[in-house]
Every structure is written in C-alpha cells, then in structure tokens.
Amino acid sequence: MQAKAEIDAGVCGFHTDVNASSEDGMFVTFEIMSDCDKIRGLGEAMKATPPINAYEEISPVGDSVVMATVRECLRGCCAGCAVPVGIFKSMQVAAGLALPKDICIRIVKGDVE
C-alpha cells in the first residue's frame, strides 16, 4: 500500500511531500522531498535506513526508529516541526494501521473560547 502526506509546515514556509510504501503491510520505506535543507537530509537518512517495521514503531514499549532518526537529523531545527508527525502518520497508513484521514492543527492567537 502507498500513502502520501503533503505537509505545509507553517510560518517557515517550507513544503514537504512524504511518500510511504509497504509491500507486505509491515515494513515501510519512505521518499521525502522538501524545500527545507534539514528535512531533505532527514529524507536521505530515512532512505538509507532499512525498511521500518511499522508494528514496532507503534509499540508503546519499544523505541521508534523514525523518531530517533528525526531527533538526529533535525538538531537545531524547530522543535515544533510538523513534518515528523506527517512521516509517522503516512507510515501507519502505508502499513494498513490507520485509515487515510487528514489531520489538522489550527493555531489561534488571542482569546481562546
């Protein structure tokens, strides 16, 4: 199965496309294209990583290869970058562990009701 995430990261203005694919519903590979140099480096690191076991990634007891790679590659980057969650969600969909549904984070400045 294949999944694509189109991510507009926010005020930085960078756009990222994540293509995740899995032939067996367990192991996922990624192709990541971005306007951001740091995210392009992350994409290269993800491509160099063996296919990711999506079941191990969602386990509450194990360490996440995706998030460890993100932490390593995005040092000095905005800690609130929206791209890592898009990578993780596209992995879940490609492995059949989640349905393809848009996610949305709306940021509102001022009074909150």
MDTraj code that builds the backbone (N, CA, C; nanometers):
import mdtraj as md
import numpy as np

residues = "MET GLN ALA LYS ALA GLU ILE ASP ALA GLY VAL CYS GLY PHE HIS THR ASP VAL ASN ALA SER SER GLU ASP GLY MET PHE VAL THR PHE GLU ILE MET SER ASP CYS ASP LYS ILE ARG GLY LEU GLY GLU ALA MET LYS ALA THR PRO PRO ILE ASN ALA TYR GLU GLU ILE SER PRO VAL GLY ASP SER VAL VAL MET ALA THR VAL ARG GLU CYS LEU ARG GLY CYS CYS ALA GLY CYS ALA VAL PRO VAL GLY ILE PHE LYS SER MET GLN VAL ALA ALA GLY LEU ALA LEU PRO LYS ASP ILE CYS ILE ARG ILE VAL LYS GLY ASP VAL GLU".split()
xyz = np.array([
    [0.0843, -0.1164, 0.0000],
    [0.0000, 0.0000, 0.0000],
    [0.0893, 0.1233, 0.0000],
    [0.0381, 0.2307, -0.0546],
    [0.1114, 0.3561, -0.0567],
    [0.0304, 0.4644, 0.0109],
    [0.1018, 0.5583, 0.0701],
    [0.0384, 0.6740, 0.1321],
    [0.1235, 0.7954, 0.1031],
    [0.0571, 0.9096, 0.0895],
    [0.1283, 1.0347, 0.0649],
    [0.0802, 1.1379, 0.1654],
    [0.1758, 1.2116, 0.2210],
    [0.1438, 1.3245, 0.3080],
    [0.1999, 1.4496, 0.2425],
    [0.1160, 1.5514, 0.2298],
    [0.1579, 1.6818, 0.1792],
    [0.1549, 1.7756, 0.2991],
    [0.2721, 1.8264, 0.3383],
    [0.2838, 1.8999, 0.4638],
    [0.3312, 2.0426, 0.4375],
    [0.2504, 2.1399, 0.4786],
    [0.2915, 2.2792, 0.4829],
    [0.3242, 2.3067, 0.6284],
    [0.4518, 2.3255, 0.6577],
    [0.4999, 2.3256, 0.7959],
    [0.4633, 2.4502, 0.8761],
    [0.4186, 2.5544, 0.8135],
    [0.3782, 2.6728, 0.8895],
    [0.4534, 2.7961, 0.8475],
    [0.4877, 2.8767, 0.9467],
    [0.5463, 3.0078, 0.9217],
    [0.6806, 3.0011, 0.8498],
    [0.7512, 2.8901, 0.8587],
    [0.8784, 2.8758, 0.7862],
    [0.8556, 2.8776, 0.6353],
    [0.7347, 2.8392, 0.5922],
    [0.7001, 2.8413, 0.4509],
    [0.7446, 2.7199, 0.3721],
    [0.8058, 2.6234, 0.4390],
    [0.8558, 2.5057, 0.3680],
    [0.7442, 2.4042, 0.3437],
    [0.7518, 2.3404, 0.2287],
    [0.6561, 2.2360, 0.1901],
    [0.7314, 2.1041, 0.1789],
    [0.6681, 1.9986, 0.2290],
    [0.7288, 1.8650, 0.2244],
    [0.6265, 1.7648, 0.1733],
    [0.6709, 1.6755, 0.0855],
    [0.5901, 1.5622, 0.0412],
    [0.6552, 1.4350, 0.0930],
    [0.5752, 1.3515, 0.1553],
    [0.6221, 1.2233, 0.2068],
    [0.5477, 1.1127, 0.1333],
    [0.6216, 1.0239, 0.0687],
    [0.5630, 0.9048, 0.0082],
    [0.6098, 0.7854, 0.0906],
    [0.5141, 0.7138, 0.1466],
    [0.5441, 0.5938, 0.2245],
    [0.4841, 0.4749, 0.1508],
    [0.5586, 0.3658, 0.1458],
    [0.5044, 0.2480, 0.0782],
    [0.5435, 0.1210, 0.1517],
    [0.4515, 0.0245, 0.1445],
    [0.4737, -0.1053, 0.2073],
    [0.4188, -0.2128, 0.1156],
    [0.5016, -0.3093, 0.0849],
    [0.4590, -0.4205, 0.0003],
    [0.3930, -0.5314, 0.0807],
    [0.4248, -0.5398, 0.2105],
    [0.3754, -0.6506, 0.2920],
    [0.2862, -0.6077, 0.4088],
    [0.2560, -0.4785, 0.4200],
    [0.1720, -0.4317, 0.5294],
    [0.2442, -0.4264, 0.6635],
    [0.3774, -0.4371, 0.6604],
    [0.4539, -0.4313, 0.7849],
    [0.5755, -0.3395, 0.7709],
    [0.6568, -0.3639, 0.6695],
    [0.7793, -0.2874, 0.6516],
    [0.7558, -0.1733, 0.5536],
    [0.7966, -0.0530, 0.5934],
    [0.7652, 0.0686, 0.5181],
    [0.8940, 0.1392, 0.4760],
    [0.8952, 0.1855, 0.3518],
    [1.0044, 0.2689, 0.3017],
    [0.9487, 0.4082, 0.2717],
    [1.0390, 0.5056, 0.2674],
    [0.9977, 0.6449, 0.2519],
    [1.0736, 0.7129, 0.1395],
    [1.0059, 0.8058, 0.0752],
    [1.0679, 0.9021, -0.0144],
    [1.0182, 1.0382, 0.0332],
    [1.1109, 1.1257, 0.0698],
    [1.0758, 1.2546, 0.1285],
    [1.1383, 1.3648, 0.0444],
    [1.0547, 1.4557, -0.0059],
    [1.1001, 1.5704, -0.0845],
    [1.0575, 1.6967, -0.0093],
    [1.1479, 1.7949, 0.0000],
    [1.1167, 1.9147, 0.0773],
    [1.1941, 2.0351, 0.0268],
    [1.1394, 2.1527, 0.0544],
    [1.2087, 2.2787, 0.0295],
    [1.3132, 2.3042, 0.1386],
    [1.3010, 2.2366, 0.2527],
    [1.3862, 2.2576, 0.3694],
    [1.5112, 2.1691, 0.3625],
    [1.6279, 2.2306, 0.3784],
    [1.7532, 2.1541, 0.3756],
    [1.7568, 2.0457, 0.4828],
    [1.7128, 2.0791, 0.6042],
    [1.7169, 1.9814, 0.7142],
    [1.6248, 1.8627, 0.6847],
    [1.5077, 1.8899, 0.6319],
    [1.4137, 1.7816, 0.6007],
    [1.4657, 1.6991, 0.4835],
    [1.5320, 1.7619, 0.3874],
    [1.5940, 1.6835, 0.2783],
    [1.6988, 1.5886, 0.3356],
    [1.7769, 1.6357, 0.4327],
    [1.8747, 1.5487, 0.4988],
    [1.8067, 1.4344, 0.5718],
    [1.6947, 1.4643, 0.6368],
    [1.6160, 1.3601, 0.7031],
    [1.5679, 1.2582, 0.6003],
    [1.5243, 1.3058, 0.4849],
    [1.4785, 1.2164, 0.3791],
    [1.5892, 1.1230, 0.3328],
    [1.7099, 1.1757, 0.3193],
    [1.8239, 1.0920, 0.2799],
    [1.8541, 0.9878, 0.3875],
    [1.8465, 1.0285, 0.5148],
    [1.8710, 0.9346, 0.6251],
    [1.7642, 0.8260, 0.6286],
    [1.6392, 0.8626, 0.6042],
    [1.5308, 0.7632, 0.6039],
    [1.5470, 0.6669, 0.4870],
    [1.5932, 0.7178, 0.3746],
    [1.6136, 0.6325, 0.2574],
    [1.7276, 0.5324, 0.2819],
    [1.8282, 0.5743, 0.3593],
    [1.9427, 0.4881, 0.3891],
    [1.9123, 0.3857, 0.4985],
    [1.8012, 0.4039, 0.5692],
    [1.7605, 0.3128, 0.6759],
    [1.6909, 0.1913, 0.6156],
    [1.7127, 0.0730, 0.6693],
    [1.6354, -0.0426, 0.6205],
    [1.4851, -0.0154, 0.6377],
    [1.4008, -0.0856, 0.5625],
    [1.2570, -0.0643, 0.5793],
    [1.2173, -0.0691, 0.7272],
    [1.1283, 0.0231, 0.7634],
    [1.0856, 0.0403, 0.9021],
    [0.9714, -0.0563, 0.9338],
    [0.9831, -0.1289, 1.0443],
    [0.8764, -0.2175, 1.0899],
    [0.7708, -0.1312, 1.1590],
    [0.6588, -0.1096, 1.0914],
    [0.5547, -0.0204, 1.1423],
    [0.4948, -0.0703, 1.2735],
    [0.4875, -0.2009, 1.2916],
    [0.4320, -0.2556, 1.4155],
    [0.5218, -0.2235, 1.5342],
    [0.6536, -0.2325, 1.5145],
    [0.7460, -0.1959, 1.6219],
    [0.7414, -0.0461, 1.6489],
    [0.7186, 0.0337, 1.5445],
    [0.7129, 0.1792, 1.5609],
    [0.5970, 0.2241, 1.6492],
    [0.4840, 0.1549, 1.6397],
    [0.3677, 0.1976, 1.7190],
    [0.3630, 0.1323, 1.8562],
    [0.4563, 0.0434, 1.8852],
    [0.4594, -0.0249, 2.0148],
    [0.4918, 0.0748, 2.1262],
    [0.4163, 0.0712, 2.2362],
    [0.4444, 0.1626, 2.3474],
    [0.5679, 0.1237, 2.4276],
    [0.6228, 0.0055, 2.4051],
    [0.7381, -0.0391, 2.4836],
    [0.8712, -0.0274, 2.4084],
    [0.8677, -0.0069, 2.2798],
    [0.9918, -0.0012, 2.2021],
    [1.0315, 0.1414, 2.1682],
    [1.1515, 0.1553, 2.1147],
    [1.1988, 0.2846, 2.0673],
    [1.1628, 0.2996, 1.9199],
    [1.1296, 0.4196, 1.8805],
    [1.0906, 0.4481, 1.7433],
    [1.2126, 0.4819, 1.6582],
    [1.2335, 0.4054, 1.5521],
    [1.3411, 0.4336, 1.4581],
    [1.3144, 0.5659, 1.3875],
    [1.1889, 0.5887, 1.3505],
    [1.1527, 0.7137, 1.2830],
    [1.1872, 0.8323, 1.3724],
    [1.1414, 0.8302, 1.4969],
    [1.1641, 0.9449, 1.5850],
    [1.3108, 0.9606, 1.6226],
    [1.3851, 0.8511, 1.6359],
    [1.5293, 0.8612, 1.6637],
    [1.6013, 0.9252, 1.5452],
    [1.5610, 0.8898, 1.4234],
    [1.6208, 0.9481, 1.3035],
    [1.5854, 1.0955, 1.2940],
    [1.4613, 1.1294, 1.3260],
    [1.4181, 1.2695, 1.3279],
    [1.5021, 1.3492, 1.4271],
    [1.5186, 1.2971, 1.5490],
    [1.5959, 1.3692, 1.6516],
    [1.7400, 1.3923, 1.6059],
    [1.7974, 1.2924, 1.5429],
    [1.9361, 1.3027, 1.4966],
    [1.9494, 1.4047, 1.3837],
    [1.8593, 1.4009, 1.2884],
    [1.8711, 1.4841, 1.1686],
    [1.8218, 1.6267, 1.1862],
    [1.7299, 1.6486, 1.2787],
    [1.6699, 1.7818, 1.2913],
    [1.7241, 1.8615, 1.4096],
    [1.8432, 1.8281, 1.4542],
    [1.9060, 1.9088, 1.5597],
    [1.9222, 2.0510, 1.5098],
    [1.8862, 2.1466, 1.5940],
    [1.8943, 2.2863, 1.5544],
    [1.7757, 2.3318, 1.4722],
    [1.6825, 2.2434, 1.4525],
    [1.5607, 2.2745, 1.3776],
    [1.4502, 2.3088, 1.4775],
    [1.3426, 2.3623, 1.4300],
    [1.2288, 2.3943, 1.5159],
    [1.1762, 2.2677, 1.5833],
    [1.1719, 2.2676, 1.7159],
    [1.1241, 2.1503, 1.7903],
    [0.9768, 2.1223, 1.7621],
    [0.9038, 2.2206, 1.7146],
    [0.7626, 2.2021, 1.6847],
    [0.7349, 2.1719, 1.5381],
    [0.8349, 2.1278, 1.4636],
    [0.8178, 2.0982, 1.3214],
    [0.7065, 1.9945, 1.3023],
    [0.6173, 2.0225, 1.2076],
    [0.5030, 1.9347, 1.1815],
    [0.5379, 1.8159, 1.0926],
    [0.6540, 1.8171, 1.0301],
    [0.6899, 1.7111, 0.9349],
    [0.7005, 1.5735, 1.0006],
    [0.7659, 1.5595, 1.1178],
    [0.7765, 1.4250, 1.1754],
    [0.6424, 1.3550, 1.1967],
    [0.5414, 1.4270, 1.2409],
    [0.4114, 1.3620, 1.2606],
    [0.3517, 1.3190, 1.1266],
    [0.3760, 1.3958, 1.0206],
    [0.3290, 1.3566, 0.8882],
    [0.3980, 1.2312, 0.8378],
    [0.5277, 1.2183, 0.8667],
    [0.6020, 1.0976, 0.8298],
    [0.5438, 0.9773, 0.9033],
    [0.5225, 0.9934, 1.0337],
    [0.4718, 0.8834, 1.1160],
    [0.3316, 0.8414, 1.0718],
    [0.2438, 0.9388, 1.0474],
    [0.1070, 0.9059, 1.0061],
    [0.1046, 0.8396, 0.8688],
    [0.1898, 0.8838, 0.7762],
    [0.1919, 0.8201, 0.6439],
    [0.2423, 0.6763, 0.6539],
    [0.3350, 0.6507, 0.7478],
    [0.3825, 0.5139, 0.7716],
    [0.2668, 0.4260, 0.8180],
    [0.1863, 0.4773, 0.9106],
    [0.0732, 0.4000, 0.9619],
    [-0.0246, 0.3643, 0.8504],
    [-0.0537, 0.4588, 0.7637],
    [-0.1480, 0.4330, 0.6542],
    [-0.0888, 0.3331, 0.5545],
    [0.0391, 0.3499, 0.5199],
    [0.1025, 0.2589, 0.4237],
    [0.1032, 0.1154, 0.4743],
    [0.1129, 0.0974, 0.6062],
    [0.1148, -0.0374, 0.6646],
    [-0.0264, -0.0881, 0.6965],
    [-0.1277, -0.0088, 0.6681],
    [-0.2645, -0.0515, 0.6957],
    [-0.3015, -0.0422, 0.8431],
    [-0.2262, 0.0366, 0.9202],
    [-0.2528, 0.0501, 1.0634],
    [-0.3397, 0.1710, 1.0962],
    [-0.3692, 0.2518, 0.9965],
    [-0.4566, 0.3681, 1.0138],
    [-0.5256, 0.3953, 0.8814],
    [-0.6401, 0.4574, 0.8887],
    [-0.7116, 0.4964, 0.7676],
    [-0.6572, 0.6300, 0.7181],
    [-0.6606, 0.6528, 0.5867],
    [-0.6105, 0.7791, 0.5333],
    [-0.7086, 0.8933, 0.5607],
    [-0.6820, 0.9669, 0.6649],
    [-0.7669, 1.0802, 0.7041],
    [-0.6762, 1.1990, 0.7328],
    [-0.7118, 1.3153, 0.6811],
    [-0.6332, 1.4354, 0.7072],
    [-0.6289, 1.4642, 0.8562],
    [-0.5164, 1.5174, 0.8986],
    [-0.5048, 1.5690, 1.0344],
    [-0.4885, 1.7199, 1.0219],
    [-0.5267, 1.7922, 1.1243],
    [-0.5211, 1.9374, 1.1174],
    [-0.4832, 1.9934, 1.2543],
    [-0.3923, 2.0877, 1.2538],
    [-0.3580, 2.1608, 1.3745],
    [-0.3843, 2.3070, 1.3435],
    [-0.4773, 2.3654, 1.4131],
    [-0.5089, 2.5061, 1.3905],
    [-0.4513, 2.5860, 1.5065],
    [-0.3741, 2.6881, 1.4761],
    [-0.3133, 2.7733, 1.5772],
    [-0.3863, 2.9064, 1.5768],
    [-0.4382, 2.9452, 1.6922],
    [-0.5125, 3.0703, 1.7059],
    [-0.4444, 3.1554, 1.8129],
    [-0.4160, 3.2786, 1.7790],
    [-0.3549, 3.3707, 1.8735],
    [-0.4654, 3.4554, 1.9373],
    [-0.4574, 3.4750, 2.0676],
    [-0.5538, 3.5592, 2.1350],
    [-0.6431, 3.4792, 2.2280],
    [-0.7589, 3.5345, 2.2555],
    [-0.8540, 3.4707, 2.3470],
    [-0.9010, 3.3375, 2.2921],
    [-0.9057, 3.2390, 2.3792],
    [-0.9493, 3.1059, 2.3407],
    [-1.0823, 3.0797, 2.4086],
    [-1.1774, 3.0342, 2.3324],
    [-1.3105, 3.0035, 2.3892],
    [-1.3353, 2.8567, 2.3924],
])
top = md.Topology()
chain = top.add_chain()
for i, resn in enumerate(residues, 1):
    res = top.add_residue(resn, chain, resSeq=i)
    for name in ("N", "CA", "C"):
        top.add_atom(name, md.element.get_by_symbol(name[0]), res)
traj = md.Trajectory(xyz[None], top)
